[in-house]
Amino acid sequence: MSLVRLFTDFHGRIGLRTFWLGSIAVALTLLATERTVLLLADHRHEAMIIPVIKALALFPWAALAAKRATDRGSTPLFGILLICAIVLPEHLRPLVSIGWRPSLEAIATMAWVVAFIDLGLLPSAKARDGVAADPAGAKAAE
């Protein structure tokens, strides 16, 4: 599977190793981009730039999670929703009252634990069970 397809396509299946390597690559790219922006940007603009960079990292992580969820026997939407539940509460925190902030943190933490166990630790579903078999006409995982 090409790198472009790995980080942009929501169809197909990937194993544990590819999921972890892709996640590490996205995290390192996000970290390097944040540090570069912090060095180059004016301090009054970094509060606007960093959330945009983090939101852009949501797409490749969602693509990885969708493919891994398919490999686990779930729908791609399950992986996408898990990643959104992990990333989006941080962006919602400034918009909600202080009473709702612990709830947002709890949602993000629970989603992170479920994603870590289901997508990051458990093995692939067996294709012979028909659970994770690709439907006819689907894109083949290279």
Secondary structure, 3 states (H helix, E strand, C coil): CCHHHHHHCCCCCCCHHHHHHHHHHHHHHHHHHHHHHHHHCCCCCHHHHHHHHHHHHHHHHHHHHHHHHHHHCCCHHHHHHHHHHHHHHHHHHHHCCCCCHHHHHHHHHHHHHHHHHHCCCCCCCCHHHCCCCCCCCCCCCC
